[in-house]
Amino acid sequence: MRLTLCIHTSAKSPWLYLLKDGVPIAEAMDDNRDPTTGPTLGQMAESMLQDADAVVSDLTDMLVDIGPGRLSAVRAGVSFANALSFGLKIPLAPVNASATLGMQASMATGLPALVIHKSAAGAAYVGRYQDGGLQSLRYGPLSETLAKSAEGLTEAALVGQEADVPGITFSGGGPDIVTAATFAAVLAANPAFTSDPIQPITEQSEIIDG
């Protein structure tokens, strides 16, 4: 049996999913949004596993959201995953939130997708998903970064927040939450699993385009 823990922390609230042989069987979400009073990721995982009549030692691998998104929350999710991977000696695969949300929106709408993750001081990450893959991931002031990411498009699905770029018609790209079904699709695509520690995406990451 393959039991995969999926950790999604770049959204407004953390989500955990459990896949059994690639099929979603359980989930847990904390909408408290206060890390000082809400349950820890460990407590959420334990509760979800209990609901699925499983224990943590049953886990065989993990999919882990590495952002971009709420950096403190993503760092917490990545640190938790790295520690769990080391303790259980199971592999984990990093999941780019912009690519995954873009795929989710593009599959739902049939359009290229632009994914916005707000950052501090009016800046944002903007990912462009098109033709089955993440074409670019940029970081900078929201309006100019979105305009640069949208160059050449006349229509796109937009994920993350409402925005406007002259000459482009935007359609709703759905929620800025990676669903269990999308995590299952990522797993089915054979992501790059590793036993080494993974790192969250920041504005200094090599994947960020100029």
N, C-alpha and C positions, 0 to 999 in steps of 0.2 A: 504493500500500500504506500502510495506517495501522499504525504500530508504537507502542504505548503502554506506557510504563514505569509500573508501580504500586509505590509505596513505602509500606510498612506498618511503622511503628516504635513504635506504642503498646502492642504486646504484649510479653511477656517477652523475646522474641528478635526481631530485625528480619527481615522477609520482603520480598523483591522478586519481582514477577511481570512477565512480558512478554506482552502481548496483540497478536496480529496480526489486524487487521481485526476486533477485538472478541473473538477466540478465544484463550484461554490457550495459550501454546506453550512457556513455560519459567518456572522459578522458582529462587530462591536463598534459603537460610536460614542464619543463623549462630546456633548454639545454644551458643556459647562463653560468652556473657554477660559477658565481660570486655573492655571497650572498649579496654584497653591492649594486648591481645594478639590480639584477633580482627581479621578483615579489615574494611577500611573499606567504606562503602556504595559508593564508587567502584570498589573492587576487586570487590565482589560483583556490581555491575552489569556490569562489563567481562567477568567470567567467564560470567555468564548470557547476555550478548549473543553471546559466542564460541560457546557451546553452541547458540545459535539461528542461527549463521552470519550474524550481523549485527554492525554497529559502531555506536558511539554516535551518529554523524551520521545514522544511519537513523531515529532516534527522531523521531516527529511530535508527540507530546504526552505528558502525564504526569497520573496521579492520585496525590494525595499525602495521606496520613493526617496530619491536623493535631491529633490527640488528641480527647478527653483521654486521658491515659495517663502513661507514664514521661516526665516533662517534659524531662529532659536528652536522652533518646533522640529524642523527637519534635522537639525543637529542632534536633538534628543532622540529622534527615531533612528538615525544612522548609528548613534552610539549604542542604543539598546540592541539593534540588530547585530552590530559587530561583537558585542559582548555575548549575545546569545549564540551566535555562530561559533565563536571560540569555545564557549562552554560545552556546547552540544556536539562540536566538530561536524557541523553541517554547512554546506555551501550557501551562498546568497548571491543574488543578482541585482545590480543597481537598475532602477527604473527612472528614466527621465520624465518628470511630470509634464513638461511642455510637449514632448513627443507623444506621450500616452494620451493626454487630454486632446491634443490635436488629432490623433488617430480616431479617438472616440467621436469627436465632433465631425470629422470628415466622413466617417462611416455612416453617421446619422443623417448628414445633409448632402453628401456627394460633392461638397465644395472644398477648396483649400481652407485651412483653418489658421487663424491667428489667436494665440493664447497669451493672455496678459496675466502676469503675476506682479502685483504692486510691491514696491520696496519702499525704503525710507526717502524722505525729502523730495517727493514727487517723481522719483525714479521708478523704473519698472523693468522686468524681464519680458521680452516679447519673443515668442517662438512662432515660426512659420512652418506649418506642416502641409506638404503638397506632394502629390505623386507617390504616396506610400511611405514617406519618410520626413524627418525633420530637416528642412532645408537651411534654416538659420536659427540662431538663438542670440539675441542682442540684449544689451543692458544699457540704460541711460534714461534721460528725461522722457516721460511717457509719450508725449505728442510726437516728438521728432523720431523716437525709436520705433513707434508704431508706424509712422509714415514711411520710414526707411524699410521696415520689414514688409510693408504692403506693396512695395514698388512692383509695377507690372500687373497687379490684380485689378479687376473690375468688380468682382464679387467674392465674398469670403464669409465663412462662419466665424463668429467672434466668441471667445470664451474668456471669462474672467470679470469683465465689466463693460458697460456701455462706452462707446467711443465713436469718434467721427474722423474720417479721412476723406477729403474732397475727391469725388470721382469714383468712390468705391461704395457698393451696396453691401451692407453687413446683415447677415441673418444670425439669429440666435444659435449658438453652438452647444447649448445644453449646460448643465451644471458644471462648476469647476471642481467636481469630485470624480476621481477615477472609480468606476464601479467595479464590483466583483467580477462581472462578465468581462470587462476590459482587462482586468488582471489575468483572468483565465486565458484570454486571447494572447496576452504577452507571454504567458507560460507556454502556450502551445507553439509559439514561434521560436522556442529554444533560445532564450536569452543567455548571455554570457555569465555563467556562474563562476564564482571564485571562492577560495578559502582565505583570501587576503582581506584585510580591512578595506572598506570602501569610504569615500569622502563625499560630503554634500557639495552641490553646485553653488558657487559664489561668483561675484562679478570678476574675480581673478581666475576662474577656471578656464582651462584651455579651450573648452567647447564654445565659449562666448566669442561671437564674431565682432570684428571692429566696426 
